[in-house]
């Protein structure tokens, strides 16, 4: 169907898709770093290092989590004045870019993903992007009730969805093959080695 779409629309769609791919990469890299810090076996292994630089690692942990939440939130928000997947679907409908069945399939995927995104939305809207004057932090965490596995699932499902969209529209896919896990572990190992040599 892309042959029927004018160049301006194609450029607009490609701009949306590139933004979604970037947001997913940002989310995943920040998740990788955050999870290395949070995962209990890593915490046990690197506890002395984390405690030797407490303000750095506490700030880093917070910054990577907030960056993860903001990147994931942007994908599925519904504002008409921003780049988001619901706006891309409207663009597809407006310009008859995809068939009705293809759009329905994408909308079904979004509906399946949406419960995880709603948890991210709670954190973004009530704790990080804004601060609720109705709820304290514990109430917000309880309301969001999101787990690390659910965050990872939202990232992975978003990769599949965006690749489905690009395959349907342009017969292409994005590799999503970056990871910050090894670099983060290497950093902690280097710090641990330096710390052990001081003893």
NORVENJO-V144471 format. One record per residue. SS is DSSP state (h for helix, s for strand, l for the rest). OMEGA is omega as a letter, one per 20 degrees, with the letter a starting at -180 (999 if undefined). Layout:
ss & omega
SS & OMEGA
SS & OMEGA
//
This chain:
ss & omega
l & a
h & r
h & r
h & a
l & a
l & a
h & a
h & r
h & r
h & r
h & r
h & r
h & r
h & r
h & r
h & a
h & r
h & r
h & r
h & r
h & r
h & a
h & r
h & r
h & r
h & r
h & a
h & r
h & r
h & r
h & a
h & a
h & r
h & a
h & r
h & r
h & a
h & a
l & a
h & r
h & r
h & r
h & r
h & a
h & a
l & a
h & r
h & r
h & r
h & r
h & r
h & a
l & a
h & a
h & r
h & a
h & r
h & r
h & r
h & r
h & r
h & a
h & a
h & r
h & r
h & r
h & r
h & a
h & a
h & a
h & r
h & r
h & a
h & a
h & a
h & r
l & a
l & r
l & a
l & a
l & r
l & r
l & r
l & a
h & r
h & r
h & r
h & r
h & r
h & r
h & r
h & a
h & a
h & a
l & r
l & a
l & r
l & r
l & r
h & a
h & r
h & r
h & r
h & r
h & r
h & r
h & r
h & r
h & r
h & r
h & r
h & a
h & a
h & r
h & r
h & r
h & r
h & r
h & r
h & r
h & r
h & r
h & a
h & a
h & a
h & a
h & a
h & r
l & r
l & r
l & r
l & r
l & r
l & a
l & r
l & a
h & r
h & r
h & a
h & r
h & r
h & a
h & r
h & r
l & a
l & a
l & r
h & r
h & r
h & r
h & r
h & r
h & r
h & r
h & a
h & r
h & r
h & r
h & r
h & a
h & a
h & r
h & r
h & r
h & a
h & r
h & r
h & a
h & a
h & a
l & r
l & r
l & r
l & a
l & a
l & a
l & r
l & r
l & r
l & a
h & a
h & r
h & a
h & r
h & r
h & r
h & r
h & r
h & r
h & r
h & r
h & r
h & r
h & r
h & r
h & a
h & r
h & a
l & 999
//
